[in-house]
Amino acid sequence: RWGGSAAGHVVYLRAEAGKGKSTTLAELARNRLRGNEGPLPLLVPLRELRREAGVSWAAIALTVGVLGGAANDLARAVSAGLVLLLLDGLDEVAGRYNPGVIQEVVQAVRDHTLSADSLVALSGRTTEGLLLGPD
């Protein structure tokens, strides 16, 4: 459950391949929508992230069809706690293990969405989780 002590935090769901990380995030989103519970869940499949010009918040938002000024609006909605951002597959962004790309994703999310009110969950493998740091 979200809220209470989880409010304003980032949650990292870690497990090895095939252990149900994507299913867990999809079920969370589905249950929140079905129960009409806020904030609005937004599931972002990071394996679809295009990073030809590097990783940015705009590129992450584009993954789910949000572009231009709407990407900034989305960032503000996440920061305000209106959107529950579910980033699935941190381990799938780089194709192969690439700490630089993973750090770019984390930095883009941190710079644009994190606040005391934001709710963000990321999923990935244990090795990618080691790159996140305590903050």
N, C-alpha and C positions, 0 to 999 in steps of 0.2 A: 504494500500500500504506500501511496505517496502522501505527503503532508506531515505535520508534526515535526519530528526531528529530521525528516528527510528534506524538508523545504529548503530551497536555496542550495542544494547540494548536487554534485555529480555522482551518479552511480555507475560503476563499471561491472558489467556482467561478464565474467570470464569463465571459459571452459575450452576444452580442446574441440577440434572439428567434429561435427555431427552430434553434439551433446544437447542441442535444443535451444541455443541462444536466440536464433532468429524466430523460432516458434514461440519462445517465451515473450519476446517483445511484441510479436504480432498478436498474441493472445491478450497481452496487456492493453494494446490499442483497441482491439475488438471489444473487450469487456468494458472499457471506459466508454466507448461509443454506444454500445448496447445499453449500458446503465445510465447513459446521459450524464456522466460525471465529468466535471471539468478538472483540470484544463483540457483543452482539445489535444488529443494525441496526434503526433505527426511522425510516422515511421519513414526513415530515410535509409534506403539501401546503399551503403557506401561503396559497394562493389560497382555501382553504376556511375560513380564519380568520375567526371572527365577532368583530367589534370594536365592538359596540353600546355596551358599557360601557368602551371603551378596550382597549388591548392589555395582556395580563398573561400570566404563565406558565400560569395556570389556563386561559385561553382558548386558548393554543397547545396544551396537552395535550388539551383538549376536541376539538380538530380531529381527533384520532385516537381519540376515544372514551374518553379517560382523564379521570375527573372526581373531584372531592372530594379526600379524603386520598390517593388513588392518584396524583394529580398531584404531590404532594410526594414520594411514593415514587419516581416516575419521575425527578424532579429529582435525588434522591439517587443513583439508579442511574447517571444520566449523569455526575454529579460523581465517582462512584467508578470510572468507566471500564467499567462493566458494560453500558452501552447506548451505541451509536454513534448520535448524533443527527444526522439528515440533514434539514435544513430546506430544502425546495425552493420556489423562487419568491419570493425577497425582493422582487423587482420587481412581483409580482402581489398583494401584500398591500393596497396602497393603491388599486388600480384605476388611478389615474393617479399620476404621480410625486409623492410626498408625503414629504419628508424627516422630518417629525415622526413619522409612523406607522412609518417604517422604523427610526428611532432608538428608538421604544418597543419594537419587536420585539427589537432588539439588546440593549437594556437589560434586558428581561425574561429573555432567555436568559442574559445575563452574570450577572445577580443570582442566578439560581436554579441554574445548571448548571456554570458554569466553575470549574475547579480544575486543579491540576497533572496530574490523571489523566483529565480529561474529553476526549472526542473529539467535536468538533462540526464539521459542514460545512454551509455555506449556499450556495445558488446564487442568482444574479440577474444583472442586467445591469451593465455597467460603471459607469453613473451611480450606482446604489445602492451599489456597492462603494466609491466615493469617500467615502461617509458613514461607513464602518466605522472608520476610523482605524487606526493601527498596533497598538494593544493589543487 
